Amino acid sequence: MVKLLPLWLCLCTLPGAALARIDSQVDRPRLYQQQSVLLTITADEQLEVSALDIRPLFQQFVVGELRFAQSNRNGRVISQWQIPLLPLAAGPQQIPSLSVAGKPSPVVALSVQSGRPAQTMPQLLDVRLDRPGIYPGQAALYQLELTLPVGIQIDSVTP
């Protein structure tokens, strides 16, 4: 009977040990109070959407719509949850450890600044046509000159 106890303990802990790795990350660790952050939890195992317990998030954040996806990576099924979060207060914060199939996810540190982010809208400097007058059906080159804040890039402009 004593020899069977270690074997039984090993068999009971096998399902928990099968979950290889859980990762937590955010799209930005520093943000302003009126900005949201996207939390991504990844598990190296095929799990159900209900395997993640998000209840600890409701104490510090407004929780957005959870998105769940599974993908194949190197022959293994990866489960991934994405959750938009809006902090309720400013200051240093932590996204708490969440339970994923009974295993805790890493804690993620956030810096939430009070106030609003700097102006990120482009400033219009100049608009010009390559010719003074055009007729219907005639092509013209329309040029728009903008000044953009540092780190902002515009791929296309629509009227």
C-alpha angles and dihedrals in degrees: 000000000000091000091053094055096072090046091050091048091052092051092049093053096045097088091053092046091052091072097089106188141356121196130190123193140157129215090236130010094201121056144144124259094255093049128090128224127211114230116202121194116190127189125189093226141068104263138163120255088248091061089087118077108205097173094108089062094065093071095065107017146046100239120218130203112310117229121201129193139165126208140174116248120175092338094309128106113239121201117207133185123192119195126180111218131193113198116233094209141026125246136059109335140175130216099224126235110275125206114245110186088331095310120108122242120223119272114249122212120221133188110210113190123202119238129035132302120261118274109286100179117110118246117230111232106170143352123195143163122220091234132032098234134021134188128223110283093018119122123233135179112243113197125195123188118201136176115217132197117251112282096019120116127182117205097185140007123215126190 
